Amino acid sequence: MKTVTLEVVSPNEAMAEFTKAWRSKKAHRAARIGFASPELLLRVLTAKRWELLKALCGAGPVSIREAARRVQRDVKGVHGDVIALLSAGLLNRNEDGAIEFPYEAVKVELLLQAA
């Protein structure tokens, strides 16, 4: 199952992980998308966008109009959410303009610890 992990990671940690993976020349690991803070992750992954990702999970490429139909929302609102999810790297757009969520599962990692 192709899974993406959304996590909170500093830019330095992200670069260190990238460098380690590059030097090890190992096969591609599971997909990971990092956010600079928990607040940013939660700002990008709103309830409506989470619902949209669930509707697109395993669906293959679809138009924004079809995505709006699946979540029973207006096209304009879904379009705004699609733009945000494209910018965050969670959705892909193909040559025909269709959007796709290329994963079968999403894992969100957040850690709250004492200061």
Secondary structure as UniProt FT lines:
FT   STRAND          3..8
FT   HELIX           11..24
FT   STRAND          31..35
FT   HELIX           38..44
FT   HELIX           47..56
FT   TURN            57..59
FT   HELIX           64..71
FT   HELIX           75..87
FT   TURN            88..89
FT   STRAND          92..93
FT   TURN            95..96
FT   STRAND          99..100
FT   STRAND          105..109
//
